[in-house]
Structure formats: structure tokens, C-alpha cells
Amino acid sequence: MPRPRKPKSSRAATLADVGRAAGVSAMAASAVLNSVKTSSRISAETRERILAAAAELQYRPNAAARALLHRRMNTIGVAAVVDDKNELNHYFLALLNGVLTAATHHEQNTTVFALHDWSNDTRRLDSVCDGRIDGLILFAPTFDAEVGRKLPAHTPYVTIHANHAVEGVVNIESDEENGAFMMVEHLLAQGHRRIMHIAGPEGFTGADRRVTGYRRALKKHKVRFERSLVVHSLFDDTHGHEAMRGWLQHHAGEPLPHAVFCANDAIAIGCIEALAECGLRVPDDISVAGFDDTLASRASVPQLTTVRQPLVQMGRQATQILLERIGTIPNVPPPPSPVVLPVEVVERASVGPRPAVDRIVPALKRR
């Protein structure tokens, strides 16, 4: 009775297997397949034999072993805070798009690490900087300089829109104050005078810069600053909606602002929704502008006038600088920090001229 044939092994071929098939040592096979320097000269004929054996056996290099050999994982990390509101963060998606584009161009992998918050969860960075990545990009970190000094020293970093400068870390940011200044000037040029500002959280560097730009534009054009027209919100549409609705509730019967400049696009979209609930039309009754120029600004109804930050470019540039620091891109001196990129006003349908007749804030029905 014939013996049953053994099933073909599904084990991946090793360097030893390739060496045996080519009639050489595993070390010689490694020297050819992993581009490792060796004291022994390997002839062109032997090299071809090793390559042919590797192809025949479908040999695939072990990524972890190669990383140990070259002391690089060819992987960069991205760390960002993810909230639990199930809201799509278009700002982070645009930055990540830039990171992935640049990483792919340089044949690097990308691993994303989600944090709960920057104040209590930064210690998790110690665990992710354990050799699995070559460097780390931090999206909008809000920890203070003291926490920044405690980051694992053996890992290179780059930050984007860091709330505080970290010694030895290059930060990528945009000209936020000037962007706010240009937007308010644009609103003033449309005839608007009572311009409300839904700002970001107090104490956030980017939010504070946008308030400064807003006030500077009003001062330049001799428009009186009204403290009651500035309210603060977190950087998402839910809080933008609450901020706008709360202001309307407290100012029923008073003159409606001519325009609202919001600290980011998400706040602006929440603001438009709150105004629509009150029967107010954008831009016929009141104009609304944002900041960022995310995908959401182009998908909103009406499309959002906004300040364009080059978010994809910021992600690409952060990756480029990180790879320079790692050494993947050699012989490039580090740039001065911060790297500040220009912004521009993008005109769309949510901003129009000042209405011929000023509106009064309607009384809101209680929810």
C-alpha cells in the first residue's frame, strides 16, 4: 500500500534554506539579500545563484530581523488625541493625508497612536517609543514645556501646532494671527461692522492668536471691540452649535451680528446649524466664516468661506523633517523652529455683503 504523501510545508523559506539551495552559507545569502557587508568576496556568479534560489523558494526578508540589522524599522509614528464624540476630525485627516503621502514617497510605514488626552495620557508615549518606530509626529499637542522635557530622549520628534515649544523639537505651524486678521478685513470690506468671534478654548496658543488677529483688524479699521461678541468654544461642531445657540438665547431682542468669524471650520458648521434652527439664513441674514479649509468647509451648505491652512503640506513637511532627523534623508541640517507656513482667505458662499436691514435676535424656543 503506497504511503501517503506528506503535505507541502507552509513554512516560510529562511536564509539557511536559500543558502542550502544555492550551495553557500546562510551568511553569504544574507550578505546578498540584505545588502550586508562581508569580509568574503562574493562573485557575480554566486550572487546570481543566490538570487535565483531566493526567487525559487519565494524567500521574503524578515522585516523585524532587517530592522535589528539596520537599526531602523522604516516606520514613523503619529500621535493624536481622539475624542469619544464619534465626530470625524477633518483637521487631523488632512494632516494625516500629508504624512502618509510623504511617508509613502520615502517608502516608510506609518503607525497611528490614539491618545485620550495630552494632560494625562502623555506617559503612553514612553511605551510606543520602544523601538517599533523610528520617530514620532505629534498632532496639536497641548502639554506644557515641562512635560515636553520628559519625552523619551532616544526618539526624534516633530510637532504640528504645539501649544508650547519643546526644546530640540521642530514645530510646524501656520500664520494664524495674520489669517484671522485677513479674514476680519475681508468681512469688514463686505460692509460688516458687528463681527462676532466664536473663539477656541482660552489658553490655546492657536485660539489666542486668532483672537489677537481679530482684534487687530477691528482696531486698524477703527471698529469698536465689543467683549460681548467674543465667546469661547471647543474645536468641534457640537460645541460651536452650543456656543452660537447660547449667545442667541442670552441676547434675544438685541441687534444680530452682521457676521460671525469662527476659530475653525467645525465650529462654523455648528454655528450655521444653530442659526438655521432659529430661522436665520446664511448669508442673507448673517454671514459666517471659518478657519482651516478642511473637506467639511467644501461640503457644508452653503459652502464655507474660510482661512486656508496648508494642512496637507504641513503633514508632508513634518514627515520630511522627521526623516531628516532620523537619518533616512541624510546630510540636511535641521530647520529653525517654528516653521511657519502662510495662509490665505478662501471666498465661498457663506459670506455675503451686509444686509440692507439689520436683523434682531429672535426669541428661541426652549428645547
C-alpha positions in Angstrom: 0.0 0.0 0.0 1.6 3.3 -1.0 2.5 5.7 1.8 0.5 8.9 1.8 2.5 12.0 0.6 3.5 14.5 3.2 1.6 17.7 2.8 3.9 20.5 1.4 5.2 22.6 4.3 3.8 26.1 4.6 6.8 27.3 6.5 8.4 30.4 5.0 11.8 29.9 3.5 14.8 31.1 5.6 18.2 32.3 4.8 19.5 28.9 5.6 17.1 27.4 3.1 18.3 29.8 0.4 22.0 29.1 1.3 21.5 25.3 1.0 19.7 25.6 -2.3 22.5 27.9 -3.7 25.3 25.9 -2.2 26.5 28.7 0.1 26.4 29.6 3.7 23.4 31.4 5.3 25.8 34.3 6.0 26.6 34.6 2.3 22.9 34.5 1.4 22.3 37.2 4.0 25.1 39.4 2.5 23.4 39.3 -0.9 19.8 39.5 0.1 20.1 42.0 2.9 23.0 44.1 1.4 25.2 43.3 4.4 28.9 44.0 4.1 31.1 40.9 4.5 34.8 40.2 4.6 34.5 37.5 1.9 34.2 38.4 -1.7 31.1 37.1 -3.4 31.4 36.6 -7.2 28.8 37.7 -9.6 28.0 34.1 -10.5 27.4 33.2 -6.8 25.2 36.3 -6.4 23.1 35.3 -9.3 22.8 31.7 -7.9 21.6 33.1 -4.5 19.1 35.4 -6.1 17.7 32.6 -8.3 17.4 30.3 -5.2 15.6 33.0 -3.3 13.2 33.5 -6.2 12.6 29.8 -6.5 11.9 29.4 -2.8 9.8 32.7 -2.7 12.1 33.9 0.1 10.8 37.1 1.8 13.1 39.0 4.1 12.1 39.1 7.8 11.2 42.8 8.5 12.0 42.6 12.2 15.3 40.9 11.5 16.3 43.5 8.9 15.2 46.3 11.3 17.5 44.9 14.0 20.3 44.6 11.5 20.0 48.1 10.1 18.7 49.6 13.5 15.7 51.1 11.7 12.1 49.9 11.4 11.4 52.2 8.4 8.2 53.2 10.3 7.2 56.5 11.7 4.5 57.2 14.3 1.7 59.7 14.5 0.2 60.6 17.9 -3.1 62.4 18.2 -5.9 62.8 20.7 -9.1 61.1 19.6 -12.4 62.2 21.3 -15.3 59.9 22.1 -18.0 62.0 20.3 -17.8 59.9 17.1 -17.2 63.1 15.1 -14.9 62.9 12.1 -12.0 65.2 12.7 -11.2 66.7 9.2 -8.3 68.7 10.5 -6.4 65.6 11.6 -7.4 63.7 8.4 -5.8 66.5 6.3 -2.6 66.4 8.3 -2.5 62.6 8.2 -3.0 62.7 4.4 0.2 64.8 4.1 2.1 62.4 6.4 1.0 59.3 4.5 1.9 60.9 1.2 5.4 61.8 2.2 6.0 58.6 4.1 4.9 56.6 1.0 7.2 58.6 -1.2 10.1 57.7 1.1 9.0 54.0 1.4 8.2 54.4 5.1 5.4 52.7 7.0 3.1 54.8 9.3 1.6 53.8 12.6 -1.1 55.9 14.3 -1.3 56.0 18.1 -4.6 57.4 19.6 -4.4 59.1 23.0 -7.3 60.0 25.3 -5.8 63.4 26.2 -2.5 65.2 26.3 -2.5 66.1 30.0 -2.8 62.5 31.5 -2.0 60.2 28.6 1.4 61.5 27.5 3.1 58.8 29.5 1.8 56.3 26.9 4.4 57.8 24.5 7.1 56.0 26.6 5.5 52.7 25.6 5.2 53.5 21.9 8.8 54.7 21.7 10.0 51.2 22.4 11.8 50.5 19.1 8.7 49.8 17.0 9.0 53.3 15.3 12.0 55.4 14.3 10.4 58.8 15.1 7.1 60.4 16.1 4.9 63.3 14.8 2.6 64.8 17.4 -0.6 66.4 16.1 -1.5 69.6 18.1 0.0 68.5 21.5 -1.2 70.7 24.3 1.1 69.5 27.1 3.3 72.2 28.7 7.0 72.6 28.3 7.8 70.6 31.5 6.0 67.5 30.1 7.7 68.1 26.8 11.1 67.8 28.5 10.2 64.3 29.8 9.5 62.9 26.3 11.7 59.8 25.6 15.1 61.3 24.6 16.1 58.4 22.3 13.2 59.1 19.8 13.2 62.0 17.3 10.0 64.2 17.3 8.3 66.8 15.2 5.2 68.7 16.4 2.4 70.3 14.4 0.7 73.3 16.1 2.2 72.5 19.5 0.7 74.6 22.3 4.2 75.1 23.8 7.6 74.9 22.3 9.6 71.8 23.2 13.4 72.2 23.4 15.1 70.5 20.5 11.8 69.7 18.7 10.9 71.4 15.4 7.3 72.7 15.4 5.3 73.2 12.2 2.6 75.9 12.4 0.7 78.4 10.2 0.5 82.2 10.4 -2.7 82.0 12.4 -2.8 85.6 13.7 -2.4 87.0 10.2 -5.0 84.6 8.9 -7.6 85.9 11.4 -6.6 89.5 10.6 -7.1 88.9 6.8 -10.5 87.2 7.4 -11.8 90.0 9.5 -10.6 92.6 7.0 -12.5 90.6 4.3 -15.7 90.8 6.4 -15.2 94.5 7.0 -14.7 95.0 3.3 -18.2 93.5 2.8 -19.6 96.2 5.0 -20.0 94.1 8.2 -19.2 96.0 11.4 -20.7 93.9 14.3 -18.5 90.9 13.8 -18.8 88.2 16.4 -15.9 85.8 17.1 -16.5 82.3 18.3 -13.0 81.6 19.6 -11.3 78.4 20.5 -10.5 77.5 24.2 -8.8 80.2 26.2 -5.1 79.4 26.8 -4.7 77.5 23.5 -1.9 79.3 21.5 -3.7 79.0 18.2 -7.0 80.2 19.6 -5.3 83.2 21.3 -3.5 84.1 18.1 -6.8 84.2 16.2 -8.4 86.5 18.8 -5.4 88.8 18.5 -5.7 88.9 14.7 -9.5 89.6 15.1 -8.9 92.5 17.5 -6.0 93.9 15.4 -8.2 94.1 12.3 -11.0 95.8 14.2 -8.5 98.3 15.7 -6.9 99.1 12.3 -10.3 99.9 10.8 -11.5 101.8 13.9 -14.3 99.4 14.7 -15.1 99.3 18.4 -14.3 96.0 20.1 -17.3 94.6 22.0 -16.4 92.0 24.5 -19.9 90.5 24.4 -19.3 89.5 20.8 -16.5 87.1 21.8 -17.4 83.6 23.1 -15.2 80.5 23.5 -15.8 77.0 22.3 -14.0 73.7 21.9 -12.9 73.0 18.4 -15.8 70.8 17.2 -19.2 71.4 15.7 -21.2 70.3 18.8 -19.6 73.0 20.9 -19.8 75.5 18.1 -23.5 74.9 17.9 -23.9 75.3 21.7 -21.8 78.5 21.7 -23.9 80.1 19.0 -27.3 79.0 20.4 -26.3 80.0 23.9 -25.3 83.5 22.7 -28.6 83.9 20.8 -30.6 82.9 23.9 -28.8 85.5 26.1 -29.2 88.3 23.5 -32.8 87.9 22.3 -34.2 91.2 21.1 -30.8 92.7 20.6 -29.2 93.5 17.2 -27.9 90.4 15.4 -24.2 90.4 14.5 -23.6 91.1 10.8 -21.1 88.3 10.6 -19.6 85.5 12.7 -15.9 84.6 12.4 -15.3 81.1 13.9 -11.9 79.8 15.1 -12.2 76.7 12.9 -14.4 75.1 10.3 -16.1 72.7 12.7 -17.2 75.5 15.0 -18.5 77.4 11.9 -20.6 74.4 10.7 -22.1 74.0 14.2 -22.8 77.8 14.2 -24.6 77.6 10.8 -26.8 74.7 12.1 -27.7 76.8 15.2 -28.6 79.8 13.1 -30.8 77.7 10.8 -32.7 76.3 13.8 -33.6 79.9 14.6 -34.8 80.6 11.1 -31.8 82.7 10.2 -30.3 82.3 6.7 -26.6 82.3 5.9 -25.5 84.6 4.3 -28.8 86.6 3.7 -29.3 87.4 7.4 -25.8 86.8 8.8 -22.5 85.8 7.3 -20.4 83.0 8.7 -16.6 82.3 8.2 -14.3 79.6 9.4 -10.6 78.7 9.7 -8.7 75.7 8.3 -10.3 74.9 4.8 -11.0 71.3 5.6 -13.1 69.0 3.5 -16.0 69.9 5.7 -15.8 73.6 4.5 -16.4 72.5 0.9 -19.2 70.0 1.9 -21.2 72.4 4.0 -24.4 74.2 2.8 -23.7 76.9 2.0 -20.0 76.3 1.3 -17.9 77.9 3.9 -15.7 81.0 3.4 -12.6 80.2 5.4 -8.9 80.7 6.0 -6.9 78.0 4.3 -4.2 76.4 6.3 -1.9 74.2 4.1 -2.7 71.2 6.3 -1.6 68.5 3.8 1.6 70.4 3.2 2.2 70.7 6.9 1.9 66.9 7.3 4.3 66.4 4.4 6.8 68.8 5.7 6.6 67.4 9.3 7.4 63.9 7.8 10.3 65.3 5.7 11.9 67.0 8.7 11.3 63.9 10.9 13.0 61.6 8.3 15.9 64.1 8.1 16.3 63.9 11.9 16.1 60.0 11.8 18.8 60.0 9.1 16.6 58.4 6.4 17.2 61.6 4.4 20.9 62.3 5.2 23.0 65.4 5.3 20.3 68.0 5.9 20.6 70.5 8.8 17.5 70.9 10.9 15.4 74.0 10.1 14.9 76.7 12.7 11.8 76.2 14.8 9.0 77.1 14.4 8.5 76.5 10.7 5.6 79.0 9.8 3.6 78.4 6.7 1.5 81.2 5.0 -2.4 81.1 4.9 -4.9 82.7 2.6 -8.6 83.6 2.6 -10.9 81.4 0.5 -14.1 83.1 -0.5 -17.2 80.9 -0.8 -21.0 81.3 -0.4 -21.3 81.6 3.4 -20.2 85.3 3.3 -22.1 88.0 1.5 -22.5 91.8 1.8 -24.0 93.3 4.9 -27.8 93.0 4.8 -29.7 96.2 3.9 -31.7 96.0 7.1 -30.1 94.9 10.4 -31.8 91.9 12.0 -32.9 91.5 15.6 -32.0 88.3 17.5 -35.2 86.2 17.6 -36.6 84.7 20.8 -35.7 81.0 20.9 -38.0 78.2 21.8 -36.7 76.1 24.7 -35.6 72.6 23.7 
